[in-house]
Amino acid sequence: MDMGIEAEGLRKRYRGHEALRGVDLAVPPGSVLGLLGPNGAGKTTAVRTLATLLEPDGGRARVAGHDIAREPNEVRRRIGLAGQHAAVDELLTGRENLVLIGRLLHLGRRRARARAAELLERFELTEAADRPLGTYSGGMRRRLDLASCLVGDPAVLFLDEPTTGLDPASRATLWEMVRELVRDGVAVLLTTQYLEEADQLADRIAVISAGEVVADGTPDELKRKVGGEWLEVVVSAPERADAALAVLRPVAVEAPLLDDADGRIRLRLRDGVAGLERAAGALRTAGVEVSDFALRRPTLDDVFFDLVGRSAK
């Protein structure tokens, strides 16, 4: 089976600025690759290049089995793209939007209407199908935008920050729809600013910074790269923070960190559960009362700031 997306050494320049500096990506069918990075890192440039909206200046890439430079029309027949803003016609109804796209894809009038009805039902928009888009909520528009990308039954789907601005309920609904597409065998490249979204949806994550992939792996693999679990301690009396730092230092891998904003002390324990017991005992012996004492696993936020901060340096 052809790889959904396969890029090697992908490069793109803008007026002397190299937006992509040899990017390697791979997305098998039936999986999601989350592309994370700060603003200006090259995420959207990568999506537009792979979707044939921009011509690469170097490297090679195949999407749905076709070369993006030599066979752009074949690539376009097999992909769907949802950008950062819903690309639907405000003057048409939901049904008219989908039928129009079907006609543009040469499905024929009958097939276009049947495909529109199928997608409206799948995305829970049947009741609003014949209402103008001006009456749709943000979540409904986003679902219609995603439905419009699927009219041609694509093998590869590009989602560029698809849930920006949505409320938590609408975001969760869209997540479940993406999972359904993946179960059907669609390869998805997802860029997002929401690290929780990548954690929920992505089988693998590539972190991009300054046009380069600085890390690649499953969410759990990337979390392990940051390090083990963190102990977080909040001292009841702020004036006792220095005493807490002193007694916690011997059980920590490195010097504990104090957040002046909320008085929270963070440290990476030296000996797991045994270190946890020693930390609690040291605080008790020193007479330091705490209002919070909790063990926390690394999150994708930790991964993001660790990798992006390190690459920036």
FENKATA-V293607 format. One record per run of one state. SS is the DSSP state (alpha for helix, beta for strand, coil for the rest). FROM is the first residue (numbers start at 1). LEN is the number of residues. If there is no record, write none. Layout:
ss | from | len
SS | FROM | LEN
SS | FROM | LEN
This chain:
ss | from | len
coil | 1 | 4
beta | 5 | 10
coil | 15 | 2
beta | 17 | 11
coil | 28 | 4
beta | 32 | 5
coil | 37 | 6
alpha | 43 | 8
coil | 51 | 7
beta | 58 | 6
coil | 64 | 2
beta | 66 | 2
coil | 68 | 4
alpha | 72 | 5
coil | 77 | 2
beta | 79 | 4
coil | 83 | 10
beta | 93 | 1
alpha | 94 | 11
coil | 105 | 4
alpha | 109 | 14
coil | 123 | 9
beta | 132 | 1
alpha | 133 | 3
coil | 136 | 2
alpha | 138 | 12
coil | 150 | 6
beta | 156 | 5
coil | 161 | 7
alpha | 168 | 16
coil | 184 | 3
beta | 187 | 5
coil | 192 | 3
alpha | 195 | 7
coil | 202 | 2
beta | 204 | 6
coil | 210 | 2
beta | 212 | 6
coil | 218 | 1
alpha | 219 | 8
coil | 227 | 3
beta | 230 | 6
coil | 236 | 2
alpha | 238 | 14
beta | 252 | 1
coil | 253 | 4
beta | 257 | 3
coil | 260 | 4
beta | 264 | 6
coil | 270 | 2
alpha | 272 | 14
coil | 286 | 4
beta | 290 | 7
coil | 297 | 3
alpha | 300 | 13
coil | 313 | 1
